[in-house]
Amino acid sequence: MVKNSIKIDFSQSIGDPMVEIGRLGLIEFCKKEKFENIEELKIYIEKLFNIYTFRTSGRIGQVFSSNSKFTHNSTGKDLNERLRQALEQYNSLIKEFCNGYCITCGKRNNLCSVSKTIFPLTTGNSNTNFTSNFSNRFLMCKVCMSSLFFAPINMQKIAGRMGFMISNNPEINEFWTRENIYQFNANIVKGVDSLVDSKTNVFENFIYGVIEELQEEKLFGDITFYLISNVDKGSEITLVHIVENQMRFLHRVAPKFFKDELPTKQKDEWNYLIYKYSAKDSSGKFRIRKESIDGKSKTIKFKEEIIDNKNYKSTIKYFNPLISSFIQGKSILGFFKRNRCSWNLTKIYLKEIKGMRKERVNVLKKVADNLQLFNEDDATFYKKIIRPIEMTKSQTEFRENLRILMRKFMSKSDKPLFTVDEMVVYILPSGESWYETKDILLIALYEKMNLKEIEKIDEGEDENE
Ligand SMILES: [Zn+2]
């Protein structure tokens, strides 16, 4: 049997995220997933290794360890020799035929024995699902081994590290890969740093941006985002898991990211909130940027930067507490409460993200509506009804408060504020957070009030510049 005539097939997906992202990158880079023989595959390997050697990235030292063929000191002054050695190493691996099982895909025999230092981004050891956790010498099949070399071109530079994502929806993975390889090739033509740059320094903002793009394409699914590096202290891997519901939520509340005009609370509530939390720095001041034009220093306000330059991306340049909480799957009801958000936005959030039962949402809204019986003027209503709810510090206190309201209500109405059943099953069901219940009730109550009155009682949260 002539061993070089063995077909090489990259069409099967592989569990290891690094191998998988490399496999997808390879398919897109080569525009094919099956190769007649090793010689055919080697044409693309040479092309890639050529780029790594001659059109290299400033990031290459962060991508490959200093022991790899692409970064080793001994060939720093002779790049032709560097390329020759890299290809020689690949060729010798291809010629090995060890028996055993591939460490990442489990395939039997026809394996090569490799050291992790030859591959990109594998020197960390903090996650057992990664090749990075493997011992120094291991067996790997030719498909997985070849795939790994393509991993960096299917990643983006983010926050000084390399980031990528894998979704359970293959169309999302294709979208991600297509964009990256397109950009990678474009970078090479332009003669700039070949590795794709997200131009984002905040991981959560990067993820948010990707979700925005995907929902515009009507692509939905669960996605795990990875942030990885070779040279970080401890080479930690940061993982963020996004569920499909988060994408569906954004699709409903932020159908288009704003480009030409600032979003307003009335017209585009969610984007307005995103803008609002990007517009201020950590000390609560509106961001400004100094720019020198014809020797004169000019102050550019954040708002101008967004509108005049149609530079939407500026909003996700900075740390944004709302984006951060949303991406990390933390509750954002507190943001809704502080910003006196509409019941409509809250309802969508409760349903799409919190998975709250419709009945529960409806009962809480009904209680807020019923309480309007006491609302003759907003100031008194706030003082007598809302403030005591805001002040509750424990579940017991909250329950007690509801009982007091119930008694008051019964003196004015022949119907109860809520039934015993509603209290037990929907208002404070065991296992649910009383604090969130309180926030939801407050959001529903605030909405009924005149906005002016609310702003007066607002604790220093200004709505507009
Ligand atoms: Zn394998």
Boltz pocket constraint, residues with backbone or C-beta under 6 A from the ligand:
constraints:
  - pocket:
      binder: B
      contacts: [[A, 102], [A, 103], [A, 104], [A, 105], [A, 106], [A, 107], [A, 140], [A, 141], [A, 142], [A, 143], [A, 144], [A, 145]]
      max_distance: 6.0
